[in-house]
Amino acid sequence: MADEKPNWYKNKLDYINKYNRKNKKQIKFELNINTEADIIQHLETIDNKAGYIKQLIRDDIAKKQ
């Protein structure tokens, strides 16, 4: 079969998936394009959105301590 992936590739994906399940947490949220357009527009200017949001949260945590 031409579409079948080699074993090393399947093993690599299995390892990555197992690692992600054990060590990562994904959190998603939605923005309304009508009522939150200002937030969307600002986020579109940010290259590293995850890093930006994480830093905002860390700054907020530091303010509350």
Phi and psi restraints in degrees (range 20) as a CNS / XPLOR table:
assign (resid 1 and name C) (resid 2 and name N)
       (resid 2 and name CA) (resid 2 and name C) 1.0 -74.8 20.0 2
assign (resid 2 and name N) (resid 2 and name CA)
       (resid 2 and name C) (resid 3 and name N) 1.0 -26.6 20.0 2
assign (resid 2 and name C) (resid 3 and name N)
       (resid 3 and name CA) (resid 3 and name C) 1.0 -85.5 20.0 2
assign (resid 3 and name N) (resid 3 and name CA)
       (resid 3 and name C) (resid 4 and name N) 1.0 -10.6 20.0 2
assign (resid 3 and name C) (resid 4 and name N)
       (resid 4 and name CA) (resid 4 and name C) 1.0 -74.0 20.0 2
assign (resid 4 and name N) (resid 4 and name CA)
       (resid 4 and name C) (resid 5 and name N) 1.0 133.4 20.0 2
assign (resid 4 and name C) (resid 5 and name N)
       (resid 5 and name CA) (resid 5 and name C) 1.0 -82.2 20.0 2
assign (resid 5 and name N) (resid 5 and name CA)
       (resid 5 and name C) (resid 6 and name N) 1.0 149.0 20.0 2
assign (resid 5 and name C) (resid 6 and name N)
       (resid 6 and name CA) (resid 6 and name C) 1.0 -67.4 20.0 2
assign (resid 6 and name N) (resid 6 and name CA)
       (resid 6 and name C) (resid 7 and name N) 1.0 158.1 20.0 2
assign (resid 6 and name C) (resid 7 and name N)
       (resid 7 and name CA) (resid 7 and name C) 1.0 -58.2 20.0 2
assign (resid 7 and name N) (resid 7 and name CA)
       (resid 7 and name C) (resid 8 and name N) 1.0 -39.8 20.0 2
assign (resid 7 and name C) (resid 8 and name N)
       (resid 8 and name CA) (resid 8 and name C) 1.0 -61.1 20.0 2
assign (resid 8 and name N) (resid 8 and name CA)
       (resid 8 and name C) (resid 9 and name N) 1.0 -34.8 20.0 2
assign (resid 8 and name C) (resid 9 and name N)
       (resid 9 and name CA) (resid 9 and name C) 1.0 -70.1 20.0 2
assign (resid 9 and name N) (resid 9 and name CA)
       (resid 9 and name C) (resid 10 and name N) 1.0 -43.8 20.0 2
assign (resid 9 and name C) (resid 10 and name N)
       (resid 10 and name CA) (resid 10 and name C) 1.0 -62.9 20.0 2
assign (resid 10 and name N) (resid 10 and name CA)
       (resid 10 and name C) (resid 11 and name N) 1.0 -41.6 20.0 2
assign (resid 10 and name C) (resid 11 and name N)
       (resid 11 and name CA) (resid 11 and name C) 1.0 -62.6 20.0 2
assign (resid 11 and name N) (resid 11 and name CA)
       (resid 11 and name C) (resid 12 and name N) 1.0 -40.2 20.0 2
assign (resid 11 and name C) (resid 12 and name N)
       (resid 12 and name CA) (resid 12 and name C) 1.0 -63.9 20.0 2
assign (resid 12 and name N) (resid 12 and name CA)
       (resid 12 and name C) (resid 13 and name N) 1.0 -45.6 20.0 2
assign (resid 12 and name C) (resid 13 and name N)
       (resid 13 and name CA) (resid 13 and name C) 1.0 -63.5 20.0 2
assign (resid 13 and name N) (resid 13 and name CA)
       (resid 13 and name C) (resid 14 and name N) 1.0 -40.6 20.0 2
assign (resid 13 and name C) (resid 14 and name N)
       (resid 14 and name CA) (resid 14 and name C) 1.0 -60.7 20.0 2
assign (resid 14 and name N) (resid 14 and name CA)
       (resid 14 and name C) (resid 15 and name N) 1.0 -44.2 20.0 2
assign (resid 14 and name C) (resid 15 and name N)
       (resid 15 and name CA) (resid 15 and name C) 1.0 -62.4 20.0 2
assign (resid 15 and name N) (resid 15 and name CA)
       (resid 15 and name C) (resid 16 and name N) 1.0 -46.4 20.0 2
assign (resid 15 and name C) (resid 16 and name N)
       (resid 16 and name CA) (resid 16 and name C) 1.0 -62.1 20.0 2
assign (resid 16 and name N) (resid 16 and name CA)
       (resid 16 and name C) (resid 17 and name N) 1.0 -45.1 20.0 2
assign (resid 16 and name C) (resid 17 and name N)
       (resid 17 and name CA) (resid 17 and name C) 1.0 -63.6 20.0 2
assign (resid 17 and name N) (resid 17 and name CA)
       (resid 17 and name C) (resid 18 and name N) 1.0 -41.3 20.0 2
assign (resid 17 and name C) (resid 18 and name N)
       (resid 18 and name CA) (resid 18 and name C) 1.0 -64.0 20.0 2
assign (resid 18 and name N) (resid 18 and name CA)
       (resid 18 and name C) (resid 19 and name N) 1.0 -44.7 20.0 2
assign (resid 18 and name C) (resid 19 and name N)
       (resid 19 and name CA) (resid 19 and name C) 1.0 -59.6 20.0 2
assign (resid 19 and name N) (resid 19 and name CA)
       (resid 19 and name C) (resid 20 and name N) 1.0 -46.7 20.0 2
assign (resid 19 and name C) (resid 20 and name N)
       (resid 20 and name CA) (resid 20 and name C) 1.0 -62.7 20.0 2
assign (resid 20 and name N) (resid 20 and name CA)
       (resid 20 and name C) (resid 21 and name N) 1.0 -42.1 20.0 2
assign (resid 20 and name C) (resid 21 and name N)
       (resid 21 and name CA) (resid 21 and name C) 1.0 -61.9 20.0 2
assign (resid 21 and name N) (resid 21 and name CA)
       (resid 21 and name C) (resid 22 and name N) 1.0 -36.5 20.0 2
assign (resid 21 and name C) (resid 22 and name N)
       (resid 22 and name CA) (resid 22 and name C) 1.0 -81.3 20.0 2
assign (resid 22 and name N) (resid 22 and name CA)
       (resid 22 and name C) (resid 23 and name N) 1.0 -34.0 20.0 2
assign (resid 22 and name C) (resid 23 and name N)
       (resid 23 and name CA) (resid 23 and name C) 1.0 -117.3 20.0 2
assign (resid 23 and name N) (resid 23 and name CA)
       (resid 23 and name C) (resid 24 and name N) 1.0 -4.5 20.0 2
assign (resid 23 and name C) (resid 24 and name N)
       (resid 24 and name CA) (resid 24 and name C) 1.0 -128.3 20.0 2
assign (resid 24 and name N) (resid 24 and name CA)
       (resid 24 and name C) (resid 25 and name N) 1.0 152.7 20.0 2
assign (resid 24 and name C) (resid 25 and name N)
       (resid 25 and name CA) (resid 25 and name C) 1.0 -131.7 20.0 2
assign (resid 25 and name N) (resid 25 and name CA)
       (resid 25 and name C) (resid 26 and name N) 1.0 126.2 20.0 2
assign (resid 25 and name C) (resid 26 and name N)
       (resid 26 and name CA) (resid 26 and name C) 1.0 -103.2 20.0 2
assign (resid 26 and name N) (resid 26 and name CA)
       (resid 26 and name C) (resid 27 and name N) 1.0 129.3 20.0 2
assign (resid 26 and name C) (resid 27 and name N)
       (resid 27 and name CA) (resid 27 and name C) 1.0 -124.2 20.0 2
assign (resid 27 and name N) (resid 27 and name CA)
       (resid 27 and name C) (resid 28 and name N) 1.0 126.6 20.0 2
assign (resid 27 and name C) (resid 28 and name N)
       (resid 28 and name CA) (resid 28 and name C) 1.0 -118.9 20.0 2
assign (resid 28 and name N) (resid 28 and name CA)
       (resid 28 and name C) (resid 29 and name N) 1.0 153.0 20.0 2
assign (resid 28 and name C) (resid 29 and name N)
       (resid 29 and name CA) (resid 29 and name C) 1.0 -147.3 20.0 2
assign (resid 29 and name N) (resid 29 and name CA)
       (resid 29 and name C) (resid 30 and name N) 1.0 157.5 20.0 2
assign (resid 29 and name C) (resid 30 and name N)
       (resid 30 and name CA) (resid 30 and name C) 1.0 -110.4 20.0 2
assign (resid 30 and name N) (resid 30 and name CA)
       (resid 30 and name C) (resid 31 and name N) 1.0 150.5 20.0 2
assign (resid 30 and name C) (resid 31 and name N)
       (resid 31 and name CA) (resid 31 and name C) 1.0 -121.1 20.0 2
assign (resid 31 and name N) (resid 31 and name CA)
       (resid 31 and name C) (resid 32 and name N) 1.0 138.1 20.0 2
assign (resid 31 and name C) (resid 32 and name N)
       (resid 32 and name CA) (resid 32 and name C) 1.0 -83.8 20.0 2
assign (resid 32 and name N) (resid 32 and name CA)
       (resid 32 and name C) (resid 33 and name N) 1.0 123.3 20.0 2
assign (resid 32 and name C) (resid 33 and name N)
       (resid 33 and name CA) (resid 33 and name C) 1.0 -67.4 20.0 2
assign (resid 33 and name N) (resid 33 and name CA)
       (resid 33 and name C) (resid 34 and name N) 1.0 -17.6 20.0 2
assign (resid 33 and name C) (resid 34 and name N)
       (resid 34 and name CA) (resid 34 and name C) 1.0 -89.7 20.0 2
assign (resid 34 and name N) (resid 34 and name CA)
       (resid 34 and name C) (resid 35 and name N) 1.0 -42.9 20.0 2
assign (resid 34 and name C) (resid 35 and name N)
       (resid 35 and name CA) (resid 35 and name C) 1.0 -99.9 20.0 2
assign (resid 35 and name N) (resid 35 and name CA)
       (resid 35 and name C) (resid 36 and name N) 1.0 -14.5 20.0 2
assign (resid 35 and name C) (resid 36 and name N)
       (resid 36 and name CA) (resid 36 and name C) 1.0 -125.4 20.0 2
assign (resid 36 and name N) (resid 36 and name CA)
       (resid 36 and name C) (resid 37 and name N) 1.0 31.0 20.0 2
assign (resid 36 and name C) (resid 37 and name N)
       (resid 37 and name CA) (resid 37 and name C) 1.0 -60.5 20.0 2
assign (resid 37 and name N) (resid 37 and name CA)
       (resid 37 and name C) (resid 38 and name N) 1.0 -33.4 20.0 2
assign (resid 37 and name C) (resid 38 and name N)
       (resid 38 and name CA) (resid 38 and name C) 1.0 -63.7 20.0 2
assign (resid 38 and name N) (resid 38 and name CA)
       (resid 38 and name C) (resid 39 and name N) 1.0 -39.5 20.0 2
assign (resid 38 and name C) (resid 39 and name N)
       (resid 39 and name CA) (resid 39 and name C) 1.0 -68.2 20.0 2
assign (resid 39 and name N) (resid 39 and name CA)
       (resid 39 and name C) (resid 40 and name N) 1.0 -44.5 20.0 2
assign (resid 39 and name C) (resid 40 and name N)
       (resid 40 and name CA) (resid 40 and name C) 1.0 -59.9 20.0 2
assign (resid 40 and name N) (resid 40 and name CA)
       (resid 40 and name C) (resid 41 and name N) 1.0 -46.8 20.0 2
assign (resid 40 and name C) (resid 41 and name N)
       (resid 41 and name CA) (resid 41 and name C) 1.0 -60.1 20.0 2
assign (resid 41 and name N) (resid 41 and name CA)
       (resid 41 and name C) (resid 42 and name N) 1.0 -42.2 20.0 2
assign (resid 41 and name C) (resid 42 and name N)
       (resid 42 and name CA) (resid 42 and name C) 1.0 -66.6 20.0 2
assign (resid 42 and name N) (resid 42 and name CA)
       (resid 42 and name C) (resid 43 and name N) 1.0 -45.7 20.0 2
assign (resid 42 and name C) (resid 43 and name N)
       (resid 43 and name CA) (resid 43 and name C) 1.0 -63.1 20.0 2
assign (resid 43 and name N) (resid 43 and name CA)
       (resid 43 and name C) (resid 44 and name N) 1.0 -30.1 20.0 2
assign (resid 43 and name C) (resid 44 and name N)
       (resid 44 and name CA) (resid 44 and name C) 1.0 -66.7 20.0 2
assign (resid 44 and name N) (resid 44 and name CA)
       (resid 44 and name C) (resid 45 and name N) 1.0 -16.7 20.0 2
assign (resid 44 and name C) (resid 45 and name N)
       (resid 45 and name CA) (resid 45 and name C) 1.0 -88.8 20.0 2
assign (resid 45 and name N) (resid 45 and name CA)
       (resid 45 and name C) (resid 46 and name N) 1.0 -8.7 20.0 2
assign (resid 45 and name C) (resid 46 and name N)
       (resid 46 and name CA) (resid 46 and name C) 1.0 -95.7 20.0 2
assign (resid 46 and name N) (resid 46 and name CA)
       (resid 46 and name C) (resid 47 and name N) 1.0 126.5 20.0 2
assign (resid 46 and name C) (resid 47 and name N)
       (resid 47 and name CA) (resid 47 and name C) 1.0 -71.7 20.0 2
assign (resid 47 and name N) (resid 47 and name CA)
       (resid 47 and name C) (resid 48 and name N) 1.0 -48.2 20.0 2
assign (resid 47 and name C) (resid 48 and name N)
       (resid 48 and name CA) (resid 48 and name C) 1.0 -106.5 20.0 2
assign (resid 48 and name N) (resid 48 and name CA)
       (resid 48 and name C) (resid 49 and name N) 1.0 81.9 20.0 2
assign (resid 48 and name C) (resid 49 and name N)
       (resid 49 and name CA) (resid 49 and name C) 1.0 -62.7 20.0 2
assign (resid 49 and name N) (resid 49 and name CA)
       (resid 49 and name C) (resid 50 and name N) 1.0 -43.0 20.0 2
assign (resid 49 and name C) (resid 50 and name N)
       (resid 50 and name CA) (resid 50 and name C) 1.0 -62.2 20.0 2
assign (resid 50 and name N) (resid 50 and name CA)
       (resid 50 and name C) (resid 51 and name N) 1.0 -46.3 20.0 2
assign (resid 50 and name C) (resid 51 and name N)
       (resid 51 and name CA) (resid 51 and name C) 1.0 -62.5 20.0 2
assign (resid 51 and name N) (resid 51 and name CA)
       (resid 51 and name C) (resid 52 and name N) 1.0 -39.2 20.0 2
assign (resid 51 and name C) (resid 52 and name N)
       (resid 52 and name CA) (resid 52 and name C) 1.0 -63.7 20.0 2
assign (resid 52 and name N) (resid 52 and name CA)
       (resid 52 and name C) (resid 53 and name N) 1.0 -48.1 20.0 2
assign (resid 52 and name C) (resid 53 and name N)
       (resid 53 and name CA) (resid 53 and name C) 1.0 -66.2 20.0 2
assign (resid 53 and name N) (resid 53 and name CA)
       (resid 53 and name C) (resid 54 and name N) 1.0 -41.4 20.0 2
assign (resid 53 and name C) (resid 54 and name N)
       (resid 54 and name CA) (resid 54 and name C) 1.0 -60.6 20.0 2
assign (resid 54 and name N) (resid 54 and name CA)
       (resid 54 and name C) (resid 55 and name N) 1.0 -41.3 20.0 2
assign (resid 54 and name C) (resid 55 and name N)
       (resid 55 and name CA) (resid 55 and name C) 1.0 -67.6 20.0 2
assign (resid 55 and name N) (resid 55 and name CA)
       (resid 55 and name C) (resid 56 and name N) 1.0 -37.9 20.0 2
assign (resid 55 and name C) (resid 56 and name N)
       (resid 56 and name CA) (resid 56 and name C) 1.0 -59.9 20.0 2
assign (resid 56 and name N) (resid 56 and name CA)
       (resid 56 and name C) (resid 57 and name N) 1.0 -42.6 20.0 2
assign (resid 56 and name C) (resid 57 and name N)
       (resid 57 and name CA) (resid 57 and name C) 1.0 -67.0 20.0 2
assign (resid 57 and name N) (resid 57 and name CA)
       (resid 57 and name C) (resid 58 and name N) 1.0 -42.8 20.0 2
assign (resid 57 and name C) (resid 58 and name N)
       (resid 58 and name CA) (resid 58 and name C) 1.0 -63.5 20.0 2
assign (resid 58 and name N) (resid 58 and name CA)
       (resid 58 and name C) (resid 59 and name N) 1.0 -39.3 20.0 2
assign (resid 58 and name C) (resid 59 and name N)
       (resid 59 and name CA) (resid 59 and name C) 1.0 -62.9 20.0 2
assign (resid 59 and name N) (resid 59 and name CA)
       (resid 59 and name C) (resid 60 and name N) 1.0 -40.8 20.0 2
assign (resid 59 and name C) (resid 60 and name N)
       (resid 60 and name CA) (resid 60 and name C) 1.0 -64.9 20.0 2
assign (resid 60 and name N) (resid 60 and name CA)
       (resid 60 and name C) (resid 61 and name N) 1.0 -42.0 20.0 2
assign (resid 60 and name C) (resid 61 and name N)
       (resid 61 and name CA) (resid 61 and name C) 1.0 -61.9 20.0 2
assign (resid 61 and name N) (resid 61 and name CA)
       (resid 61 and name C) (resid 62 and name N) 1.0 -43.2 20.0 2
assign (resid 61 and name C) (resid 62 and name N)
       (resid 62 and name CA) (resid 62 and name C) 1.0 -64.6 20.0 2
assign (resid 62 and name N) (resid 62 and name CA)
       (resid 62 and name C) (resid 63 and name N) 1.0 -36.3 20.0 2
assign (resid 62 and name C) (resid 63 and name N)
       (resid 63 and name CA) (resid 63 and name C) 1.0 -65.3 20.0 2
assign (resid 63 and name N) (resid 63 and name CA)
       (resid 63 and name C) (resid 64 and name N) 1.0 -31.6 20.0 2
assign (resid 63 and name C) (resid 64 and name N)
       (resid 64 and name CA) (resid 64 and name C) 1.0 -86.9 20.0 2
assign (resid 64 and name N) (resid 64 and name CA)
       (resid 64 and name C) (resid 65 and name N) 1.0 -5.9 20.0 2
